[in-house]
Amino acid sequence: MASLPILMYGTAWKEEATRSLTLLALRAGFRAIDTANQRRHYFEEGVGEALQDSYAAGLVQREELFLQTKFTHAAGQDHRLPYDPSAPLSLQVEQSLQSSLTHLHTDYLDSYVLHGPSRQRGWGEEDREVWTAMERAVAAGKARAIGVSNVSLEQLQALCTYASVQPSFVQNRCYARTGWDHAVRDFCSSHSITYQGFSLLTANGEILRHPTFRSMVQRTHRTPAQLVFRFARQVGMLPLTGTTQEAHMREDLAISDFELSAEDVAAIESISAGY
């Protein structure tokens, strides 16, 4: 598995621009790409086309990349399903996975993620069946690691009590008002699970507008996105960004060039505690 970079590029909601934007991200320096075999919100084939473009241009080789995609239950799909919805769930996973490998022009994934449990509360038998099928993908060498997205602490705990292959990744929408999803992050930290945070900017406008944060931007001469992503790194997250602007891509990747002081980290945490 490729080593984890400081930031992942998310490809949701880009439709026909997926190919060009993914290639732009690779040219800017991103080496981790997140997608899903869910045509409703993603265009996985477009990601694969960008990968082919980058290989042909000598920009990057497959082994330098961290590729992550997802299996999505039928309830989260539109009519463009990557599997037979009448098939057993285990076969749906196999069909979706094979489709993803074809789309992405690869014979393995660095990470294969369950896009979300089949229900809002609890961990159902359907989820258990899907996870077992994902474990078989690891055994077959088609996935180097597996994970789960859009999951509560209780659901994650339930998964970890029986899973033969433990999740390597959790990917959640991360709200400052929940302490940046602190309960799930704490569990991940104590179980050697990498927490991937998405919507760090779009879900937290109140933080970006807060006077304390705005003064921090002025004092550090960093962009709001840089401060949020750097904060996320320093509290143990792997952040995702889906920016469509090349300048922002390069700015976001530049978070490796600086660190926040302990006081600034604490200040951002204290702002979130007020919501």
MILO-535650 format. One line per 10 residues: number of its first residue (from 1); their letters; for each residue x, y, z of C-alpha. Coordinates in Angstrom, 2 decimals. Each point is the difference from the previous one (the first is absolute). Last residue first. Layout:
! MILO-535650
NUM = A = X,Y,Z  ...
! end
This chain:
! MILO-535650
275 = YGASISEIAA = -21.25,25.81,19.18  2.42,1.43,2.58  2.14,-3.12,0.14  0.95,0.59,-3.63  1.72,3.26,0.94  1.87,-1.78,2.80  1.38,-2.59,-2.42  1.24,2.73,-2.32  1.65,1.76,2.93  1.58,-3.22,1.25
265 = VDEASLEFDS = 1.62,-0.58,-3.38  1.18,3.62,-0.02  1.49,-0.34,3.49  1.77,-3.24,-0.90  1.62,1.92,-2.81  -1.05,-0.80,-3.53  2.50,-1.63,-2.30  1.44,1.02,-3.36  1.12,-1.20,-3.42  -2.04,-3.21,-0.07
255 = IALDERMHAE = -3.10,2.16,-0.29  1.28,0.85,-3.49  -2.28,-2.65,-1.52  -2.98,2.29,0.65  1.67,2.95,-1.69  0.82,-2.12,-3.06  -3.58,-1.20,-0.31  -1.30,3.51,0.67  2.01,1.36,-2.92  -1.26,-2.81,-2.23
245 = QTTGTLPLMG = -3.65,0.80,0.78  -2.59,-2.81,0.11  0.32,-0.69,3.72  -1.09,-3.43,1.18  2.02,-0.17,3.18  0.41,-2.95,2.33  1.76,0.08,3.35  1.93,-2.88,1.63  -0.66,0.67,3.66  2.24,-0.24,3.06
235 = VQRAFRFVLQ = -0.52,3.25,1.91  2.98,1.57,-1.77  -1.25,-0.99,-3.43  -3.42,1.54,0.58  1.57,3.24,1.22  2.10,0.13,-3.16  -3.14,-0.57,-2.08  -1.89,2.75,1.83  2.91,2.45,-0.15  0.70,-0.66,-3.67
225 = APTRHTRQVM = -3.67,0.40,-0.89  -0.19,3.36,1.77  3.03,1.16,-2.02  3.28,0.66,1.76  1.59,3.35,0.81  0.43,-1.17,3.61  -1.31,3.16,1.67  -2.76,0.72,-2.51  -1.31,-3.56,0.00  0.20,-0.12,3.80
215 = SRFTPHRLIE = -2.02,3.22,0.16  -2.70,-1.66,-2.09  -0.01,-3.03,2.30  -0.48,2.09,3.12  -2.64,2.14,-1.72  -2.08,-3.06,-1.03  -0.95,-0.09,-3.67  1.98,-3.14,-0.86  -1.35,-1.72,3.10  -3.62,0.80,-0.87
205 = GNATLLSFGQ = 0.57,-1.30,-3.53  0.73,-3.47,1.30  -1.68,-2.57,-2.24  1.42,1.42,-3.24  3.55,0.21,1.33  0.60,-3.38,1.64  -2.44,-1.61,-2.41  2.06,-3.19,0.32  2.07,-1.51,2.81  1.93,-3.26,-0.36
195 = YTISHSSCFD = 0.74,-1.74,3.31  2.78,-2.58,-0.15  -0.79,-2.98,2.22  2.62,-1.17,2.51  -2.68,-1.02,2.55  0.58,2.69,2.65  0.22,2.77,-2.59  -3.10,-1.21,-1.80  -2.01,-0.01,3.23  1.16,3.54,0.76
185 = RVAHDWGTRA = -0.90,1.09,-3.52  -3.50,-1.45,0.32  -0.63,1.85,3.25  1.76,3.18,-1.22  -2.11,0.55,-3.10  1.64,3.43,-0.42  -1.13,0.90,3.49  -3.56,-0.68,-1.11  -0.48,3.69,-0.89  3.12,-0.13,-2.16
175 = YCRNQVFSPQ = -1.76,-2.39,-2.36  1.94,-2.68,-1.88  -1.71,-1.97,-2.75  1.41,-3.44,0.62  2.55,-2.39,-1.50  1.20,-2.85,2.21  3.07,-1.92,-1.10  1.94,-3.16,0.85  -3.13,-1.94,0.87  0.70,-3.30,1.76
165 = VSAYTCLAQL = 0.23,-3.18,-2.04  -1.70,-2.78,1.94  -2.73,2.46,0.94  -2.06,-1.05,3.03  0.29,2.69,2.69  1.42,2.57,-2.42  -3.24,0.35,-1.91  -2.08,0.60,3.13  2.46,2.65,1.21  -0.20,1.76,-3.35
155 = QELSVNSVGI = -3.78,-0.03,0.08  -0.06,1.40,3.53  2.52,2.72,-0.88  -2.07,1.04,-2.99  0.93,-0.72,-3.62  -0.05,2.02,-3.19  2.88,-2.01,-1.45  1.52,-3.44,0.57  3.39,-1.55,-0.64  1.95,-2.67,-1.81
145 = ARAKGAAVAR = 3.70,-0.54,-0.72  2.23,-1.38,-2.76  -2.99,-0.79,-2.19  0.07,-2.40,-2.95  2.51,-2.31,1.67  -2.48,-2.88,0.22  0.09,0.03,3.81  -0.75,3.74,-0.04  -2.94,-0.53,-2.36  -1.21,-2.77,2.31
135 = EMATWVERDE = -0.12,2.55,2.81  -2.21,2.15,-2.22  -2.42,-2.91,-0.34  -0.07,-0.36,3.78  -0.68,3.73,0.29  -2.94,-0.22,-2.40  -1.56,-2.88,1.93  0.45,1.84,3.30  -1.57,3.10,-1.47  -3.05,-1.97,-1.12
125 = EGWGRQRSPG = -0.22,-1.63,3.43  -0.46,3.46,1.42  2.25,2.37,1.91  -2.04,2.42,2.07  -1.58,3.30,-0.78  -0.26,1.80,-3.34  -0.34,-3.21,-1.99  1.87,-1.78,-2.80  3.35,1.21,1.31  1.96,2.50,-2.08
115 = HLVYSDLYDT = 2.36,0.17,-2.94  1.64,-3.30,0.94  3.61,0.78,-0.89  2.67,-1.70,-2.09  3.52,1.31,0.57  3.25,-0.43,-1.91  -1.95,-1.53,-2.84  1.28,-2.81,-2.20  0.09,-1.15,-3.61  -0.06,3.49,-1.46
105 = HLHTLSSQLS = -1.58,1.81,-2.92  -2.22,2.17,2.23  -3.26,-0.83,-1.76  0.92,-3.68,-0.29  0.98,-0.24,3.67  -3.22,1.80,0.90  -2.12,-2.40,-2.07  1.70,-2.95,1.69  -0.79,1.53,3.38  -3.63,0.67,-0.87
95 = QEVQLSLPAS = -0.48,-3.56,-1.24  1.67,-1.56,3.03  -1.94,2.24,2.39  -3.28,-0.82,-1.75  0.94,-3.69,0.25  0.28,0.24,3.79  -3.25,1.95,0.08  -1.89,-2.83,-1.68  -1.13,0.91,-3.53  -3.26,1.84,-0.69
85 = PDYPLRHDQG = 1.79,3.36,-0.13  2.28,-1.26,-2.81  3.11,2.14,0.27  1.49,3.37,-0.99  -3.41,1.68,0.23  -0.91,2.92,-2.25  -3.62,0.37,1.19  1.05,2.16,2.96  2.07,-1.28,2.89  -0.09,0.56,3.75
75 = AAHTFKTQLF = -2.85,-2.45,0.64  1.88,-2.55,-2.13  2.85,-0.16,2.54  3.23,1.73,-1.04  3.36,-1.75,-0.28  2.82,2.50,0.11  3.23,1.17,-1.60  3.51,0.76,1.17  3.17,0.32,-2.04  3.29,0.88,1.70
65 = LEERQVLGAA = 2.46,0.71,-2.79  3.74,-0.48,-0.43  -0.47,-3.65,-0.97  -2.14,1.03,-2.96  2.72,2.15,-1.56  -0.06,3.79,-0.28  0.44,2.80,-2.52  1.40,-2.14,-2.79  -2.56,1.51,-2.37  -1.54,-3.40,-0.72
55 = YSDQLAEGVG = -0.31,-0.71,3.73  -1.68,3.35,0.63  -2.48,-0.44,-2.84  -0.85,-3.52,1.16  -0.62,1.34,3.50  -2.20,2.74,-1.40  -2.03,-2.60,-1.89  -0.37,-2.02,3.19  -1.33,3.02,1.86  -2.50,0.56,-2.81
45 = EEFYHRRQNA = -1.11,-3.62,0.32  -0.76,0.63,3.66  -2.46,2.76,-0.76  -1.40,0.74,3.45  -3.25,1.23,1.59  -2.76,-2.15,-1.54  2.55,-2.10,-1.88  0.90,-1.77,3.23  3.12,-2.10,-0.47  1.84,2.36,2.33
35 = TDIARFGARL = 2.99,2.38,-0.09  2.97,1.06,2.11  3.40,0.78,-1.51  3.33,0.11,1.84  3.14,1.22,-1.78  -0.83,3.69,-0.33  2.86,2.02,-1.46  -1.51,2.79,-2.10  0.24,-2.22,-3.08  -2.02,-2.68,1.80
25 = ALLTLSRTAE = -2.62,2.58,0.97  -0.23,1.26,-3.58  -0.44,-3.58,-1.20  -2.83,-0.45,2.49  -1.52,3.29,-1.16  0.16,-0.92,-3.70  -1.50,-3.46,0.46  -2.68,1.02,2.50  -1.22,2.96,-2.08  -2.78,-2.16,-1.47
15 = EKWATGYMLI = -1.53,-0.48,3.46  1.90,1.81,2.75  -2.36,-0.77,2.89  2.45,-2.24,1.90  3.68,-0.22,-0.95  1.80,0.43,3.33  3.74,0.67,-0.03  1.73,-1.33,3.08  2.46,1.88,2.23  3.18,-0.66,1.96
5 = PLSAM = 0.94,-3.11,-1.93  -0.46,-3.59,1.17  2.68,-2.34,-1.26  -0.99,-2.07,-3.01  -1.26,-3.45,0.88
! end
